[in-house]
Amino acid sequence: MPEDDVSLAVFKLNVKVPVSQAVDCPYQEALQAWSRSEEQDTSALLRGKRLKAALAWQSTREVGRMHKEFLEASQRIDEKERLQAKLLEEAQQRAAAAERLEKLNQELQRSLEAERYHRLQAEIGELNERIVALTISAEALYNSNNHLEALIAATVAGTQLKRLAVQFDRGITLLKPNTYLRAVSALEQVVYGIHEYNRLEGHGFWVNRVRFSPDGQWIATVSSDRTIKIWSIQGTLLQTLHGHTNWVTSLSFSPNGKLLASCSRDNTIKLWRWDDAAGMFAERPVQIVKGHEGPVLDVCFAPNGEMLASASEDMTVRLWKLNGANVKVLRGHERWVQCVAFHPSGKLLVSGSADRTLVLWNINGTVMRTLKGHDSFVESVAFDPKGNRWSPAGAIARSGCGPPKGCRCDR
């Protein structure tokens, strides 16, 4: 440039950051690449050691919104890929075990000499134990609703049985009694028991709660990605509601379906109103309910739709009017309150807590009864929908222990 050239060069930056950060930011190039792709290029996101270093750098200074969203997206993709790698490693281990069994079977088929035949009988005994272990694993996984893993275990066991029968004349007869029948029964149970109707995918993190609308036409889900999503029953994503600043933990439709209540670890409850003209919920909440001193873990409408109940980590249950006014604070639990539900009459409600108890209240806040018996925290609760019993009978709670020990009908 000539020395007498005094022209001014102007550059437009995609990301506004302080100059000091732009100079020493260890992930500036990756951030800019991600920003230029309109946040679609996942290859620009950080993983592993680079992500740890970036988080350590970010923890010592104030950064802009774009930095925070970039690091949050990097954490999500890093966790997802680590989980996929773990699942792949487990699948490879299972495949290696299956390959070893296949080689043993082939060796057994080729063996005609008596001495080698007797030695391989010991290998058949090992196969028997492996088939039994795979069968037990398949049954346990199926009963714990891990259907895909159960199908893999049962299929591997069934494959080994088939190869024993086809490749060796006495393969099945060398198995211990009932091994064959049990393995086949486990495979049939898994294959005929899995009936996936549809799969709804779209959340960026854990799905914490799902609800049908009262008319059965919509499905609403809430997630740790801080959003509420509305789906058709065919699985089409219809709408995404934004507004919470932390994990969304639960939701509830009003009885007429015109209001949707969501609660979050940002300590608030938000009410979203259905817009008949638009055919969807309004983009902004019609009411923000504040008052809890900790994350709100559950929310439900009263049967008449005129009141809300909420459960929180501040160890309270609170009753609210739809305008956000606090009607009553119910205290009685010794640890955080995980769940709450109204009786169909609207005159009682029940709450479940990490203190392993359920408390039955009247709407005036009086404790009617405390139910004990769970071995771990109570994570969900519901009344008999018919509401025929004016008592804690019909209140069903599920414990964190998991079924069958964790499921109890408290009467």
C-alpha positions in Angstrom: 0.0 0.0 0.0 1.4 3.4 -0.9 2.6 5.5 2.1 0.2 8.3 1.2 -2.8 6.0 1.0 -5.1 6.9 4.0 -8.1 4.9 3.0 -10.1 3.1 5.7 -10.8 -0.6 5.6 -14.0 -1.8 7.3 -14.6 -5.5 8.2 -17.9 -7.1 9.4 -17.5 -9.6 12.1 -20.0 -12.5 12.5 -19.5 -12.7 16.2 -19.2 -9.7 18.5 -16.7 -10.4 21.3 -14.3 -8.3 23.3 -10.9 -7.8 21.6 -9.1 -9.5 24.4 -11.2 -12.7 24.0 -10.9 -12.7 20.2 -7.1 -12.7 20.7 -6.7 -15.5 23.3 -9.9 -17.5 22.7 -8.6 -21.1 22.1 -11.6 -22.1 20.0 -12.2 -18.9 18.0 -11.8 -20.5 14.5 -14.2 -23.4 15.4 -16.7 -20.9 16.8 -16.6 -18.8 13.6 -16.9 -21.9 11.4 -20.0 -23.0 13.4 -21.5 -19.5 13.2 -20.9 -19.3 9.5 -22.8 -22.6 9.0 -25.8 -21.1 10.9 -25.1 -23.5 13.8 -25.5 -26.6 11.5 -21.9 -27.7 11.1 -21.4 -30.2 13.9 -17.9 -30.9 12.8 -16.9 -27.5 14.1 -18.0 -28.4 17.6 -15.4 -29.3 20.2 -14.9 -32.7 21.7 -12.7 -34.4 24.3 -9.7 -32.6 25.5 -10.4 -29.5 23.3 -13.8 -29.2 24.9 -12.4 -29.5 28.4 -9.8 -26.9 27.7 -12.4 -24.5 26.3 -14.7 -25.0 29.3 -11.8 -24.3 31.6 -10.9 -21.1 29.7 -14.6 -20.0 29.7 -15.0 -20.6 33.4 -12.5 -17.8 34.2 -14.1 -15.0 32.2 -17.4 -13.6 31.0 -18.3 -14.7 27.4 -21.1 -13.8 25.1 -24.3 -15.7 24.2 -22.7 -17.2 21.1 -19.8 -18.6 23.1 -22.2 -20.2 25.6 -24.5 -21.7 23.0 -21.4 -23.0 21.1 -20.0 -24.7 24.3 -23.4 -26.1 25.2 -23.8 -27.6 21.7 -20.3 -29.0 22.0 -21.1 -30.7 25.3 -24.3 -32.2 23.8 -22.5 -33.6 20.8 -19.6 -34.8 22.9 -21.8 -36.7 25.3 -23.8 -38.2 22.4 -20.7 -39.4 20.6 -19.2 -40.9 23.7 -22.4 -42.8 24.3 -22.4 -44.0 20.7 -18.8 -45.1 21.1 -19.7 -47.0 24.3 -22.6 -48.8 22.6 -20.4 -49.7 19.6 -17.7 -51.1 21.9 -20.3 -53.3 23.7 -21.7 -54.4 20.3 -18.2 -55.4 19.2 -17.6 -57.3 22.3 -20.8 -59.2 21.8 -19.9 -59.8 18.2 -16.5 -61.1 19.2 -18.1 -63.5 21.7 -20.5 -64.7 19.0 -17.6 -65.2 16.5 -15.7 -67.3 19.0 -18.8 -69.5 19.6 -19.1 -69.9 15.8 -15.5 -71.0 15.5 -15.9 -73.5 18.3 -19.0 -75.0 16.5 -17.1 -75.2 13.2 -14.2 -77.0 14.9 -16.7 -79.4 16.5 -18.2 -80.2 13.2 -14.9 -81.1 11.6 -13.9 -83.3 14.5 -14.5 -87.0 13.9 -12.0 -88.5 16.2 -13.4 -89.8 19.5 -10.7 -88.1 21.6 -11.2 -84.7 20.0 -15.0 -85.2 20.2 -14.8 -85.7 24.0 -12.6 -82.7 24.5 -15.0 -80.5 22.5 -17.8 -81.8 24.7 -16.3 -79.5 27.4 -16.5 -76.6 25.0 -20.1 -77.4 24.5 -20.6 -77.2 28.2 -19.1 -73.7 28.1 -21.4 -72.9 25.2 -24.3 -74.1 27.3 -23.3 -71.7 30.1 -23.0 -68.8 27.6 -26.4 -69.5 26.1 -28.0 -69.6 29.6 -26.3 -66.3 30.5 -27.5 -64.7 27.3 -31.0 -66.0 27.9 -31.1 -64.7 31.5 -29.7 -61.4 30.2 -32.4 -61.2 27.5 -35.2 -61.9 30.0 -33.9 -59.3 32.5 -33.4 -56.6 29.8 -36.9 -57.2 28.4 -38.5 -56.9 31.8 -36.6 -53.6 32.4 -37.9 -52.3 29.0 -34.5 -52.4 27.3 -36.1 -54.1 24.4 -33.4 -53.5 21.8 -30.6 -54.9 24.0 -32.9 -57.8 24.9 -33.4 -58.6 21.2 -29.6 -58.6 20.6 -29.0 -61.0 23.5 -31.8 -63.3 22.6 -30.8 -63.3 18.9 -27.2 -64.3 19.7 -28.4 -67.1 22.0 -30.9 -68.3 19.3 -28.2 -68.2 16.6 -25.9 -70.4 18.7 -28.7 -72.9 19.3 -29.4 -73.1 15.5 -25.8 -73.6 14.7 -25.4 -76.4 17.2 -28.5 -78.1 15.7 -27.4 -77.7 12.1 -23.6 -78.2 12.3 -23.4 -81.0 14.8 -25.7 -84.0 15.0 -26.0 -84.1 18.8 -25.4 -80.4 19.5 -28.8 -79.8 21.0 -28.8 -83.1 23.0 -25.6 -82.1 24.7 -27.1 -79.0 26.2 -28.4 -79.2 29.7 -32.1 -79.8 30.2 -34.4 -76.8 29.5 -31.6 -74.7 28.1 -33.0 -75.0 24.6 -36.6 -74.4 25.6 -35.7 -71.4 27.7 -33.5 -69.8 25.1 -36.2 -70.2 22.4 -38.9 -68.9 24.8 -36.9 -65.8 25.6 -36.4 -65.1 21.9 -40.1 -65.5 21.2 -41.0 -63.3 24.1 -38.7 -60.5 22.8 -39.6 -60.8 19.1 -43.4 -60.9 19.7 -43.3 -58.5 22.6 -41.7 -55.6 20.7 -44.3 -53.4 19.0 -43.0 -50.0 18.2 -45.8 -47.9 16.8 -43.8 -44.7 16.1 -40.7 -42.9 17.2 -40.7 -39.1 17.9 -37.2 -37.6 17.5 -36.2 -34.0 17.7 -35.2 -33.1 21.2 -31.5 -32.3 21.8 -31.3 -33.8 25.2 -33.2 -36.0 27.7 -37.0 -36.2 27.4 -38.3 -35.7 30.9 -42.1 -36.1 30.5 -44.7 -36.8 27.8 -48.5 -36.1 27.8 -51.4 -36.7 25.5 -53.9 -33.8 25.1 -57.3 -34.4 26.6 -58.8 -35.0 23.1 -56.0 -37.4 22.2 -55.0 -35.4 19.1 -51.7 -34.1 20.3 -48.6 -35.2 22.2 -46.6 -32.8 24.3 -43.1 -33.5 25.5 -40.6 -31.5 27.6 -36.8 -31.9 27.7 -33.6 -30.9 29.3 -32.9 -29.0 26.1 -35.2 -26.3 27.7 -38.0 -26.7 25.1 -41.6 -28.0 24.9 -42.6 -29.7 21.7 -46.0 -30.4 20.3 -46.5 -33.5 18.0 -49.3 -35.0 16.1 -50.1 -38.6 17.0 -48.6 -39.6 13.7 -45.2 -38.3 15.0 -45.0 -35.0 13.1 -43.4 -32.2 15.0 -45.9 -29.3 14.9 -44.5 -26.7 17.3 -41.6 -25.9 19.6 -42.1 -23.6 22.5 -39.1 -21.7 24.0 -39.0 -19.7 27.2 -37.5 -21.7 30.0 -33.9 -21.0 30.9 -33.2 -24.4 32.4 -34.4 -28.0 32.0 -38.1 -28.4 31.5 -39.1 -31.1 34.0 -42.9 -31.7 33.5 -46.1 -30.4 31.9 -49.9 -30.7 32.2 -52.8 -30.0 29.9 -55.8 -28.2 31.3 -59.0 -30.3 31.2 -60.3 -28.5 28.1 -56.9 -28.6 26.4 -56.8 -24.8 26.0 -53.9 -24.3 28.4 -50.6 -26.0 28.8 -48.6 -25.7 32.0 -44.8 -26.4 32.0 -42.4 -26.3 34.9 -38.7 -26.1 35.0 -35.5 -26.1 37.0 -35.5 -22.3 36.5 -37.9 -22.2 39.5 -40.9 -21.1 37.3 -44.2 -22.4 35.9 -45.3 -21.1 32.5 -48.8 -21.2 31.1 -49.2 -21.4 27.3 -52.6 -20.6 25.7 -54.0 -22.3 22.6 -54.6 -19.9 19.7 -57.7 -21.1 17.8 -57.0 -18.8 14.9 -53.4 -20.0 14.5 -54.2 -23.6 15.3 -51.3 -23.9 17.8 -50.2 -22.5 21.2 -49.1 -18.9 21.4 -45.4 -18.4 21.1 -45.2 -16.6 24.4 -46.5 -17.8 27.8 -49.7 -16.1 28.9 -48.6 -16.3 32.5 -45.3 -16.9 34.4 -45.8 -18.3 37.9 -43.1 -17.5 40.4 -42.7 -18.4 44.1 -40.8 -21.6 44.5 -37.4 -21.3 46.1 -36.0 -24.3 44.1 -36.5 -26.2 40.8 -40.1 -27.1 40.1 -40.3 -30.8 39.3 -44.0 -31.4 38.6 -47.2 -29.5 37.8 -50.8 -30.5 37.3 -54.2 -28.9 36.8 -57.1 -29.3 39.1 -60.0 -31.3 37.5 -62.0 -28.1 37.1 -59.1 -26.4 35.4 -59.2 -23.4 37.8 -56.1 -24.2 39.9 -52.6 -25.6 39.6 -50.5 -27.7 42.0 -46.8 -27.8 41.8 -44.0 -29.9 43.5 -40.5 -28.5 44.1 -37.0 -29.2 45.4 -37.8 -26.6 48.1 -39.7 -29.5 49.8 -43.1 -27.8 49.3 -46.3 -28.4 47.3 -48.0 -25.1 46.2 -51.4 -24.3 45.0 -51.9 -21.5 42.5 -54.6 -19.6 40.7 -54.2 -19.3 36.9 -53.3 -15.6 37.3 -50.2 -16.7 39.2 -51.5 -15.9 42.7 -50.3 -18.4 45.4 -53.2 -19.9 47.2 -51.5 -22.2 49.7 -48.1 -23.6 50.6 -48.2 -27.2 51.7 -45.3 -28.3 54.0 -44.7 -31.8 55.3 -42.1 -33.6 53.3 -38.5 -33.9 54.6 -36.8 -33.9 51.2 -37.6 -32.6 47.7 -41.1 -33.3 46.4 -40.9 -35.1 43.1 -44.5 -35.4 41.9 -48.1 -34.3 42.6 -51.6 -35.3 41.4 -55.2 -34.1 42.1 -58.0 -36.5 43.0 -60.7 -36.5 40.3 -63.0 -34.7 42.8 -60.5 -31.8 43.1 -60.8 -31.9 46.9 -57.7 -34.0 47.6 -54.2 -34.2 46.2 -51.3 -36.6 46.7 -47.6 -35.8 46.6 -44.5 -38.1 46.4 -41.1 -37.3 47.6 -37.5 -38.3 47.9 -38.2 -38.9 51.6 -39.8 -42.2 50.3 -43.3 -41.2 51.4 -46.6 -40.1 49.8 -48.7 -37.4 51.6 -52.4 -37.1 51.0 -53.7 -33.5 51.5 -57.0 -31.7 51.3 -56.9 -28.5 49.3 -56.8 -26.5 52.6 -53.3 -27.9 53.2 -54.2 -30.3 55.9 -52.3 -33.6 55.9 -54.9 -36.4 55.7 -52.5 -39.3 55.7 -48.8 -40.2 55.2 -48.1 -43.4 53.2 -44.9 -45.2 53.8 -43.4 -48.4 52.3 -41.2 -47.5 49.4 -37.5 -48.3 49.5 -36.4 -45.3 47.4 -37.7 -41.9 46.3 -41.2 -41.7 44.8 -40.9 -40.3 41.3 -44.5 -40.5 40.0 -48.0 -40.7 41.4 -51.6 -41.0 40.1 -55.1 -41.5 41.3 -57.5 -44.1 40.0 -59.1 -42.1 37.1 -62.6 -43.3 38.1 -62.1 -41.6 41.5 -64.5 -44.1 43.2 -62.6 -44.2 46.5 -62.6 -41.2 48.9 -59.3 -42.2 50.5 -55.7 -42.9 49.5 -57.0 -46.2 48.0 -56.5 -45.8 44.2 -53.4 -43.7 44.6 -50.6 -45.5 42.6 -47.0 -44.5 43.0 -43.8 -45.6 41.3 -40.5 -45.6 43.1 -37.1 -45.0 41.9 -36.2 -48.7 42.7 -37.9 -49.8 39.4 -40.3 -52.6 38.8 -41.4 -54.9 40.2 -40.1 -54.0 43.7 -40.4 -50.3 43.0 -44.1 -50.4 42.0 -46.6 -50.3 44.8 -50.4 -49.7 45.1 -50.8 -47.9 48.4 -54.0 -48.4 50.2 
